[in-house]
């Protein structure tokens, strides 16, 4: 295959460039954001979310013109820095601002017209519902603009799968929205962030990425934001989907092998423009010798739904059945998911869900089920409607 490829030795060059920028303190001034260790207040709207967007006539880049991509940075390992180049797992996340991330990968300029926005500068385990809603509103405003063809969001790996699924549900667009992260900080030898970022821009700029939902691009793979999950905590090949990746990126070109079939984007019934807050949803992790106390504590803490991350097929121990039935009788939704990595929970297997008025999460893992439940509860409290939503999304 002969084609114009990105700059040679991109991994080493980009990683060294970013390390040099960071350690020298060079580059453009960092864009200001919330305190890295403090979640943004509910009133801290990112600037882009409050600007009046251009008319949503959706005019793509003209023939011969590069796609126009906005990189929205939120922090995470991809913006992390270690004390030494040998530190691949010991580092501080959320240190490098978006302008330096972009400057460290010159090959991006060959792919698209790119500009950056700093939404947050936090590690992704510190994301709350407040950040989810703010980010979705910012992205929604961007994709409404005529001068934006796609959006890339840099994010920490710990909760990127949850943010990706949330955006997949609530941002009503066919334009590409691509999440990107890294498992090694930008200062590490063989850092993976630079190539991941370039690949994400390639995907966001590609016309064949449209209408495929929110995507995650890492380790040369294009994953569906709905399906992908982090299964390894110390290797670049960290994200998997039991249904397989949608495609791959090789030397600046996308290759597609399947497409999502669940509702998302413009086919979704949910719209971030109509959502200001999300209800509390709790996860209780299943095991042998369970104690009912965590379920009661979740209800006392204001949970409107409990995701039971059960063993096997979302199993519920016999001694817990009455506890969950009582919780449901008080108006709190009970959703059976599974702690098992693959497969899906069957309705009315293991437990008579119809009789108990419970919901099953189908193939969504507990953290994805939590996201969908929170979004669904902004529209309905009816368990039958919730079950329909879990089948369709």
C-alpha positions as CSV (number, residue, x, y, z in Angstrom):
1,X,0.0,0.0,0.0
2,X,1.6,3.3,-1.1
3,X,0.2,6.5,0.2
4,X,1.2,9.7,1.8
5,X,1.8,8.8,5.4
6,X,2.1,10.9,8.6
7,X,5.5,12.1,9.7
8,X,8.0,9.2,10.1
9,X,8.7,7.8,13.6
10,X,5.6,9.7,14.9
11,X,5.5,7.9,18.2
12,X,9.0,8.8,19.3
13,X,9.0,12.3,17.7
14,X,5.7,13.4,19.1
15,X,6.4,12.0,22.6
16,X,9.8,13.7,22.7
17,X,8.3,16.9,21.4
18,X,5.6,17.0,24.1
19,X,8.1,16.1,26.8
20,X,10.3,18.9,25.7
21,X,7.4,21.4,25.6
22,X,6.3,20.4,29.1
23,X,9.7,20.3,30.8
24,X,10.8,23.5,29.2
25,X,7.5,25.3,30.0
26,X,7.4,26.5,26.4
27,X,4.5,26.8,24.0
28,X,1.5,29.0,24.2
29,X,-0.1,30.0,27.5
30,X,-2.3,27.3,29.0
31,X,-6.0,27.7,28.6
32,X,-7.6,28.4,31.9
33,X,-9.8,25.8,33.5
34,X,-11.1,24.7,36.8
35,X,-8.7,23.7,39.6
36,X,-7.3,20.3,38.6
37,X,-8.4,18.7,41.8
38,X,-11.7,20.3,42.2
39,X,-14.9,19.5,40.2
40,X,-16.3,22.5,38.4
41,X,-19.3,24.2,40.1
42,X,-22.6,23.7,38.4
43,X,-22.5,27.3,37.3
44,X,-19.1,27.0,35.7
45,X,-20.2,26.7,32.1
46,X,-17.4,26.3,29.6
47,X,-17.3,29.3,27.3
48,X,-18.2,27.3,24.2
49,X,-21.4,26.0,25.9
50,X,-22.7,29.6,26.5
51,X,-21.8,31.0,23.1
52,X,-24.7,31.2,20.6
53,X,-23.9,28.5,18.0
54,X,-24.0,29.2,14.3
55,X,-27.1,28.0,12.5
56,X,-27.2,24.2,12.3
57,X,-27.3,23.9,8.5
58,X,-24.6,21.3,8.7
59,X,-22.5,22.3,5.7
60,X,-19.5,20.0,5.5
61,X,-16.1,21.2,4.4
62,X,-16.0,22.0,0.7
63,X,-14.2,19.6,-1.7
64,X,-10.5,19.9,-1.3
65,X,-10.8,21.7,2.0
66,X,-9.5,20.0,5.1
67,X,-12.1,19.0,7.7
68,X,-12.5,21.4,10.6
69,X,-12.0,19.6,13.9
70,X,-12.2,20.9,17.5
71,X,-10.2,19.1,20.2
72,X,-11.9,19.5,23.6
73,X,-9.5,18.6,26.4
74,X,-10.6,17.4,29.8
75,X,-7.4,16.1,31.3
76,X,-6.5,12.5,32.1
77,X,-3.3,10.5,31.5
78,X,-3.0,11.7,27.9
79,X,-2.3,15.1,29.5
80,X,-0.2,13.6,32.2
81,X,3.4,14.0,33.2
82,X,5.9,11.8,35.0
83,X,9.1,12.8,36.9
84,X,11.1,10.6,34.6
85,X,10.8,9.2,31.0
86,X,10.8,5.7,32.5
87,X,7.7,6.4,34.5
88,X,4.9,4.8,32.5
89,X,2.5,4.1,35.4
90,X,3.6,6.6,38.0
91,X,2.7,10.1,37.1
92,X,0.4,13.1,37.6
93,X,-2.6,13.2,35.3
94,X,-4.1,16.3,33.8
95,X,-1.0,18.5,33.6
96,X,-0.5,19.3,29.9
97,X,-2.9,21.9,28.4
98,X,-4.7,21.4,25.0
99,X,-2.4,23.8,23.1
100,X,0.7,21.8,24.0
101,X,-1.0,18.5,23.2
102,X,-1.8,19.8,19.7
103,X,1.6,21.4,19.2
104,X,3.4,18.1,20.0
105,X,1.8,16.3,17.0
106,X,2.6,18.4,13.9
107,X,1.2,15.7,11.6
108,X,-2.3,16.8,12.8
109,X,-2.0,19.8,10.5
110,X,-1.8,17.5,7.5
111,X,-5.1,15.9,8.4
112,X,-7.4,18.7,9.5
113,X,-7.8,22.3,10.5
114,X,-7.7,22.0,14.3
115,X,-8.3,24.3,17.2
116,X,-8.5,23.4,20.9
117,X,-10.8,24.2,23.8
118,X,-9.9,23.3,27.5
119,X,-13.2,22.1,29.1
120,X,-11.6,20.7,32.3
121,X,-8.2,19.7,33.6
122,X,-9.0,16.7,35.9
123,X,-8.3,13.0,36.2
124,X,-11.4,11.2,34.9
125,X,-12.1,9.4,38.1
126,X,-13.1,12.8,39.4
127,X,-15.8,13.3,36.8
128,X,-19.2,13.8,38.3
129,X,-22.6,14.3,36.7
130,X,-21.9,18.0,36.7
131,X,-19.0,17.5,34.3
132,X,-20.9,15.1,32.2
133,X,-23.7,17.6,31.6
134,X,-21.4,20.5,31.0
135,X,-19.2,18.6,28.6
136,X,-22.2,17.3,26.6
137,X,-23.7,20.9,26.3
138,X,-20.3,22.2,25.1
139,X,-20.0,19.4,22.5
140,X,-23.7,19.9,21.5
141,X,-23.0,23.6,20.9
142,X,-19.9,22.8,18.8
143,X,-21.6,20.2,16.5
144,X,-24.3,22.7,15.7
145,X,-21.8,25.0,14.1
146,X,-21.3,25.2,10.4
147,X,-17.5,25.6,10.8
148,X,-17.1,22.3,12.8
149,X,-17.0,19.0,11.0
150,X,-16.1,16.8,13.9
151,X,-15.0,16.9,17.6
152,X,-12.2,15.0,19.4
153,X,-12.4,14.8,23.2
154,X,-9.2,14.0,25.2
155,X,-10.1,12.1,28.4
156,X,-8.8,9.9,31.1
157,X,-9.2,6.2,30.6
158,X,-10.8,5.5,34.0
159,X,-14.2,6.7,33.0
160,X,-13.9,7.5,29.3
161,X,-16.3,4.6,28.5
162,X,-19.0,6.2,30.6
163,X,-18.6,9.7,29.1
164,X,-18.6,8.2,25.6
165,X,-21.9,6.4,26.2
166,X,-23.4,9.4,27.8
167,X,-22.5,11.6,24.8
168,X,-23.7,8.8,22.5
169,X,-27.2,9.0,24.1
170,X,-27.7,12.8,24.4
171,X,-25.8,14.7,21.7
172,X,-28.1,14.7,18.6
173,X,-25.8,14.8,15.7
174,X,-24.4,12.6,12.9
175,X,-21.1,14.5,13.0
176,X,-18.2,12.4,14.3
177,X,-17.5,12.7,18.0
178,X,-14.3,10.8,18.9
179,X,-13.0,10.1,22.4
180,X,-9.3,9.6,22.8
181,X,-7.1,8.7,25.8
182,X,-3.8,7.1,26.6
183,X,-2.4,4.6,29.1
184,X,1.0,6.3,29.4
185,X,1.7,9.9,30.2
186,X,3.1,12.1,27.5
187,X,6.5,12.2,29.1
188,X,7.0,8.4,29.1
189,X,9.2,6.4,26.7
190,X,6.9,5.0,24.0
191,X,4.0,7.1,25.1
192,X,0.8,6.2,23.3
193,X,-1.0,9.5,23.5
194,X,0.5,11.2,20.4
195,X,-0.5,8.5,17.9
196,X,-3.8,8.0,19.6
197,X,-4.5,11.8,19.2
198,X,-3.5,11.8,15.6
199,X,-5.7,8.8,14.9
200,X,-8.6,10.4,16.6
201,X,-8.3,13.5,14.4
202,X,-8.1,11.2,11.4
203,X,-11.4,9.5,12.4
204,X,-13.1,12.8,13.3
205,X,-12.1,14.2,9.9
206,X,-13.3,11.2,7.9
207,X,-16.6,11.5,6.2
208,X,-17.2,7.7,6.6
209,X,-17.2,8.3,10.4
210,X,-20.5,10.1,10.3
211,X,-23.6,8.5,11.9
212,X,-21.6,5.9,13.7
213,X,-22.2,7.2,17.2
214,X,-19.6,8.4,19.7
215,X,-16.3,6.6,19.0
216,X,-13.2,5.8,21.0
217,X,-9.9,5.7,19.2
218,X,-6.9,4.0,20.9
219,X,-4.2,1.5,20.1
220,X,-5.0,1.7,16.4
221,X,-8.6,0.6,17.0
222,X,-11.9,2.4,16.5
223,X,-14.3,1.2,19.2
224,X,-18.0,2.0,19.7
225,X,-18.4,4.3,22.7
226,X,-21.5,2.3,23.8
227,X,-19.7,-1.1,23.7
228,X,-16.1,-0.5,24.7
229,X,-14.8,-1.0,28.3
230,X,-11.5,-0.8,30.0
231,X,-10.3,-4.3,31.0
232,X,-6.6,-3.8,31.6
233,X,-5.1,-1.1,33.8
234,X,-1.4,-1.0,32.8
235,X,-1.1,-1.8,29.1
236,X,-1.9,0.3,26.0
237,X,-4.2,-2.4,24.7
238,X,-6.6,-1.6,27.5
239,X,-10.0,-1.3,25.8
240,X,-12.2,-4.1,24.4
241,X,-15.7,-4.8,23.3
242,X,-17.2,-8.2,23.3
243,X,-18.7,-7.4,19.9
244,X,-15.3,-6.3,18.5
245,X,-14.0,-3.0,17.2
246,X,-15.9,-1.1,14.5
247,X,-12.7,-0.6,12.6
248,X,-9.0,0.4,12.7
249,X,-6.8,3.4,11.8
250,X,-3.6,2.5,9.9
251,X,-1.2,5.2,8.7
252,X,-3.8,7.9,8.6
253,X,-6.6,5.9,6.9
254,X,-9.8,4.5,8.4
255,X,-10.9,0.9,7.8
256,X,-14.4,-0.1,8.9
257,X,-15.7,-3.6,9.5
258,X,-19.1,-3.1,11.3
259,X,-21.5,-0.4,12.3
260,X,-23.6,0.2,15.5
261,X,-27.2,-0.9,15.5
262,X,-28.4,0.6,18.7
263,X,-30.1,4.0,18.8
264,X,-27.7,7.0,19.2
265,X,-27.2,10.5,18.1
266,X,-30.0,11.8,15.8
267,X,-32.0,8.6,16.4
268,X,-31.9,9.0,20.2
269,X,-35.0,10.3,22.1
270,X,-32.7,12.1,24.6
271,X,-31.3,15.6,24.1
272,X,-28.7,17.3,26.3
273,X,-30.3,20.6,25.5
274,X,-33.3,19.5,27.6
275,X,-31.2,18.1,30.5
276,X,-29.8,20.2,33.3
277,X,-29.1,17.6,36.0
278,X,-29.0,13.8,36.3
279,X,-30.7,11.7,39.0
280,X,-28.6,9.7,41.4
281,X,-28.1,6.0,40.4
282,X,-26.1,3.6,42.6
283,X,-24.2,0.4,41.8
284,X,-24.0,-2.4,44.4
285,X,-21.4,-5.0,43.5
286,X,-22.4,-8.6,43.9
287,X,-20.4,-11.4,45.5
288,X,-20.9,-14.3,47.9
289,X,-22.1,-13.5,51.4
290,X,-23.7,-10.2,50.6
291,X,-24.8,-7.7,53.2
292,X,-28.1,-5.8,52.5
293,X,-26.7,-2.6,54.1
294,X,-25.3,-1.1,50.9
295,X,-28.7,-1.2,49.2
296,X,-30.3,0.6,52.1
297,X,-27.5,3.1,52.2
298,X,-27.9,3.9,48.5
299,X,-31.6,4.5,48.9
300,X,-31.0,6.7,52.0
301,X,-28.4,8.6,49.9
302,X,-31.1,9.6,47.4
303,X,-30.6,6.9,44.6
304,X,-33.5,6.8,42.2
305,X,-32.3,3.5,40.8
306,X,-29.9,0.7,42.0
307,X,-27.9,-1.3,39.5
308,X,-27.3,-4.7,41.0
309,X,-24.0,-5.9,39.6
310,X,-24.8,-9.5,40.2
311,X,-22.9,-12.7,39.8
312,X,-23.4,-14.7,36.6
313,X,-26.6,-13.8,34.9
314,X,-27.2,-10.8,37.2
315,X,-28.1,-13.3,39.9
316,X,-29.6,-12.2,43.2
317,X,-29.0,-14.2,46.4
318,X,-32.1,-15.6,47.9
319,X,-31.5,-13.7,51.1
320,X,-31.4,-10.4,49.2
321,X,-34.6,-10.8,47.2
322,X,-36.9,-9.3,49.8
323,X,-34.5,-6.4,50.3
324,X,-34.7,-5.6,46.5
325,X,-38.4,-6.1,46.4
326,X,-38.9,-3.7,49.3
327,X,-36.7,-1.1,47.6
328,X,-38.8,-1.4,44.4
329,X,-42.0,-1.0,46.4
330,X,-40.7,2.4,47.5
331,X,-40.4,3.6,44.0
332,X,-36.7,3.0,43.4
333,X,-35.9,1.1,40.2
334,X,-34.0,-2.1,40.5
335,X,-31.8,-3.0,37.5
336,X,-30.1,-6.4,37.2
337,X,-26.7,-6.2,35.5
338,X,-23.7,-8.6,35.8
339,X,-20.2,-8.3,37.1
340,X,-19.1,-10.8,34.3
341,X,-17.2,-9.0,31.5
342,X,-19.1,-10.5,28.6
343,X,-22.6,-11.9,27.7
344,X,-25.9,-10.3,28.6
345,X,-28.5,-10.6,31.3
346,X,-31.6,-12.5,30.3
347,X,-35.0,-11.2,31.5
348,X,-37.0,-13.6,33.7
349,X,-34.0,-15.9,34.0
350,X,-32.6,-16.4,37.5
351,X,-35.3,-14.0,38.8
352,X,-39.0,-13.4,37.8
353,X,-38.4,-9.8,36.7
354,X,-42.0,-9.4,35.5
355,X,-43.3,-10.4,38.9
356,X,-40.9,-8.2,40.8
357,X,-41.1,-5.3,38.3
358,X,-37.4,-5.2,37.9
359,X,-35.4,-4.2,34.8
360,X,-32.5,-6.0,33.1
361,X,-29.5,-4.2,31.7
362,X,-29.1,-6.6,28.7
363,X,-25.5,-6.4,27.5
364,X,-24.6,-3.2,29.4
365,X,-22.0,-3.6,32.2
366,X,-22.9,-2.0,35.5
367,X,-21.2,1.4,34.8
368,X,-22.9,1.7,31.4
369,X,-26.2,0.6,32.9
370,X,-25.8,3.4,35.5
371,X,-25.4,6.0,32.7
372,X,-28.4,4.8,30.7
373,X,-30.6,4.6,33.8
374,X,-29.7,8.1,34.8
375,X,-30.5,9.5,31.3
376,X,-33.7,7.4,31.0
377,X,-35.0,8.6,34.4
378,X,-34.9,12.2,33.1
379,X,-37.9,11.1,30.9
380,X,-39.8,8.3,32.7
381,X,-40.3,6.5,36.0
382,X,-42.1,3.6,34.4
383,X,-40.2,0.3,34.6
384,X,-41.7,-1.0,31.3
385,X,-40.5,2.1,29.5
386,X,-37.1,1.7,31.2
387,X,-36.9,-1.9,29.9
388,X,-37.7,-0.7,26.4
389,X,-35.0,1.8,26.6
390,X,-32.5,-0.8,27.8
391,X,-33.4,-3.0,24.8
392,X,-33.1,-0.2,22.3
393,X,-29.9,1.6,23.4
